[in-house]
Amino acid sequence: MNVERIDAGRRMSQAVVHGGTVYLAGQVGQAGTGVAEQTRQALAKVEALLERAGSDKSRLLQVTIWLADMADFAAMNEVWDAWVNPGAAPARACGEARLARPDFRVEVIAVAARA
């Protein structure tokens, strides 16, 4: 079975497709903006990568969201709730973690079925 890598770099690929599954690297928004804006930007990157991999957000299987501060949970969820397709919510986990840079507030990691 082939493995397809999208935007492959030395350390990582932005997406990897194996069989009927699409695995996305963690996506972040513009550092220094608020959690809501970073969430919107990260989810837009998720959508764009899924499209390039032959999938879309209605085919999401699992999403992990890391927040720099769980105090941002409600603000992130407000953006998430407006973005996720009704009736197609994936399995999801959300936790607090120190992200790659202190001005990142949210990181979104996703796995989806290929269309």
Secondary structure, DSSP 8 states (H G I E B T S, - for coil): --EEEEEE-SS-EEEEEETTEEEE--EE--TTS-HHHHHHHHHHHHHHHHHHTT--GGGEEEEEEEES-GGGHHHHHHHHHHHS-TT---EEEEEE---SSTT--EEEEEEEE--
